């Protein structure tokens, strides 16, 4: 089974940017869907964005449209989440996920902390 590892989390100021990456342990097939989720303290995990490996079609939660961009690099078996104009409410543990159906939830990474300070 594919394993996913996130990287790139950290501390950033309000209005700043951060890029998260998710690396798969093996080659990703064309029907695969990469996903990003987040869980803030005291809240349930929520969908953030997703991208289809084969077509590159993207999906976004309304709360991040215009500020976050999801992408993939097939040659490196990675997906990325570029986050711009970050707000304090974006503070959360961000998880990479993958699967063959939408929204992807078959495989999960360990999560990476993103803290936005004011």
Backbone torsions as a table, in degrees:
resi	resn	phi	psi	omega
1	UNK	NA	141.9	179.4
2	UNK	-63.6	136.9	173.0
3	UNK	-110.7	143.7	-177.0
4	UNK	-119.1	137.2	179.5
5	UNK	-129.8	123.5	178.6
6	UNK	-90.8	156.6	173.3
7	UNK	-153.8	162.3	173.2
8	UNK	105.1	-0.8	178.4
9	UNK	-71.3	171.9	178.3
10	UNK	161.2	-162.7	-178.6
11	UNK	-104.3	131.7	-179.8
12	UNK	-143.0	152.8	179.2
13	UNK	-83.9	159.3	176.6
14	UNK	-55.6	134.4	-177.9
15	UNK	89.8	-9.1	-178.4
16	UNK	-83.1	-176.6	-178.2
17	UNK	-128.1	156.5	178.5
18	UNK	-153.5	146.5	179.1
19	UNK	-122.5	124.6	176.1
20	UNK	-102.2	146.3	176.5
21	UNK	-125.9	151.5	177.8
22	UNK	-132.7	121.5	-178.2
23	UNK	-112.3	131.0	178.7
24	UNK	-90.7	149.3	-175.9
25	UNK	-78.3	-12.1	178.9
26	UNK	-149.3	173.0	-177.9
27	UNK	-62.4	136.6	-177.1
28	UNK	-92.1	134.4	179.2
29	UNK	-81.2	162.3	-170.6
30	UNK	-67.3	-23.9	-179.3
31	UNK	-86.5	1.3	-177.6
32	UNK	-70.8	148.4	175.5
33	UNK	-124.3	125.5	176.3
34	UNK	-90.2	142.4	177.7
35	UNK	-137.2	155.8	174.1
36	UNK	-126.0	135.4	178.3
37	UNK	-132.5	166.5	175.6
38	UNK	-146.3	154.0	178.0
39	UNK	-136.6	113.3	177.9
40	UNK	-86.2	158.5	-179.9
41	UNK	-56.4	128.5	177.4
42	UNK	77.7	5.6	-178.5
43	UNK	-123.0	163.6	177.8
44	UNK	-79.4	157.3	176.3
45	UNK	-65.3	138.2	-178.6
46	UNK	-130.2	151.4	177.9
47	UNK	-70.8	140.4	178.3
48	UNK	-115.2	-54.2	-176.4
49	UNK	-163.4	162.7	177.2
50	UNK	-153.1	159.4	177.5
51	UNK	-147.3	138.0	178.0
52	UNK	-84.1	132.3	-177.2
53	UNK	-63.1	-42.9	-173.9
54	UNK	-75.8	-47.6	-174.8
55	UNK	-98.5	-20.0	-175.8
56	UNK	78.7	7.1	178.9
57	UNK	-63.0	138.3	-176.4
58	UNK	-115.4	156.4	179.1
59	UNK	-137.2	143.2	-179.9
60	UNK	-138.8	146.1	168.1
61	UNK	-71.3	147.0	-179.1
62	UNK	-56.5	-33.6	-175.2
63	UNK	-68.1	-16.5	-177.3
64	UNK	-118.1	-2.8	179.8
65	UNK	-58.6	133.9	-180.0
66	UNK	89.9	-18.4	-178.5
67	UNK	-113.9	-29.6	-178.8
68	UNK	-111.8	145.2	177.3
69	UNK	-132.8	125.4	177.6
70	UNK	-100.3	141.6	179.9
71	UNK	-147.3	173.2	178.7
72	UNK	-141.6	156.0	174.6
73	UNK	-130.0	99.4	-174.9
74	UNK	-62.4	-35.6	-177.8
75	UNK	-65.8	-29.0	-177.7
76	UNK	-104.1	1.5	-177.6
77	UNK	54.8	44.1	-178.9
78	UNK	-130.4	158.0	169.9
79	UNK	-129.4	153.0	-177.6
80	UNK	-134.3	156.0	175.4
81	UNK	-129.6	108.5	177.3
82	UNK	-90.3	121.4	-176.7
83	UNK	-115.2	123.5	-178.7
84	UNK	-123.0	161.0	179.2
85	UNK	49.5	51.1	-175.2
86	UNK	-67.6	146.0	-180.0
87	UNK	-118.8	163.4	-178.9
88	UNK	-60.6	-31.7	-179.6
89	UNK	-73.4	-5.3	174.4
90	UNK	-84.3	-5.5	177.0
91	UNK	-62.4	124.8	-176.5
92	UNK	-177.5	170.0	166.0
93	UNK	-88.1	126.6	-178.7
94	UNK	-102.4	133.4	-177.6
95	UNK	-118.8	139.3	169.5
96	UNK	-92.6	142.8	177.6
97	UNK	-141.2	162.7	179.0
98	UNK	-151.8	160.9	178.3
99	UNK	173.1	-179.5	-177.2
100	UNK	-99.9	-3.3	177.1
101	UNK	-126.6	159.5	-178.2
102	UNK	-103.8	135.6	-4.6
103	UNK	-76.7	145.1	-174.9
104	UNK	-72.0	126.6	-178.7
105	UNK	-148.7	19.5	-177.3
106	UNK	-78.8	-37.7	-177.5
107	UNK	-129.0	140.6	-177.4
108	UNK	-127.7	145.5	170.5
109	UNK	-83.7	-179.0	-175.3
110	UNK	-83.3	-15.1	179.4
111	UNK	95.6	151.5	177.2
112	UNK	-139.6	136.4	-174.9
113	UNK	-81.5	132.7	171.8
114	UNK	-121.1	122.0	179.7
115	UNK	-121.7	123.2	179.5
116	UNK	-108.3	117.3	-176.1
117	UNK	-105.0	147.6	179.9
118	UNK	-99.8	NA	NA
